[in-house]
Amino acid sequence: MSKIKILYAVQGTGNGHLSRAGALIPALQKRGELDLLISGWDVQVTVEHPVLYRFNGAGFVFGQNGGIDWYQTLRIQRPIRLWRDSRALPLDQYDWVINDFEPVSALAARHQGYSRMVSLSHQASFLSKLTPRPRSKGFNLEEYVAEWMFKHYAPCPASIGLHFEPYDDFIHAPVIRPGIRMLRPSFDSGEALVYLPAYKDRLLVAFLQKVDSSRNWVVFSKRQKTSTRYGRVIIHPASNTLFCKHLEHAEAVLCGAGFETPAEALFLGKKLWVIPMKQQYEQACNAEALRRLGHPTSLGLTSGVIDDLRNWLKSESPAPRAWPDHTEELLNLCIDKACQNMMF
């Protein structure tokens, strides 16, 4: 009997998607022959599995002032290549496909009439109107485009969403990778971890020194090549091993309003403050969800939040979110949904 063939297609913009992949890949390998597809290049996390397909995709580029660099984002778009890659991807070789907000395989499925694909992603949670959004003030073009992207950027025949709370019946708790689950967190190091990749390093150093020049700040940077110290602020290149080491002992986490890093901080019971990227509606939604859960947020690194940040650093740590390891349950759901799609 031939072995089941599985394709796992992962978005390669930002580090969160591949961080989650590190938890799912070992479980997928137990179920069959696994091929990995990654599209997009703005990622520093690596996975211990060969990448069979590496595509340009349709990602975006982080800026240095808190938002997206739209000029560079437009420069890296290759719509004709995206079309050709999706036409050439041999989906008929696979018994089922898991898609983590990845556009090439999603477009390929549409071209080829392939139905055994399931979206397993944080972005899929926004297919529900019950998932938190910021309060709307009339028509907003950014919001309209983002809602369109949630539905059409990587559409799949079936979807399983991941979020901080089960806002709908198809939304489940975050996938926490084994490297985080094995940590034994402490809270008395006097250290605060910072991961704000949309800000330039020099801006971060100046701001953090204003907040608390006596605090040990550990910043992880997408641009830094070697570790560099500026007084009590040390900047490390983005590194999974070193990141986990500092996350284990940090008292507090100041980061963007993505999904993986805030979820890991909540799981470990760390004080959490998030700053959503400018003009990034998904992060604004995540920040709103965290605000409703009682975690502070701000719209940028402004002088008006310095006192609030100082008070936050002195506050009590929250109770850890003891999310269970439900990787196998999620994969069972994926198989069920893929099999259901085969019947129609």
Helices and strands as residue ranges (DSSP letters): E 5-11, H 16-29, E 33-39, E 53-55, H 70-75, H 79-88, G 91-93, E 96-100, H 103-112, E 117-121, G 123-127, H 141-152, E 158-162, E 171-172, H 178-181, E 191-195, H 201-211, E 216-221, E 228-230, E 233-237, H 240-249, E 252-256, H 260-268, E 271-275, H 281-292, G 303-305, H 306-314, H 327-342
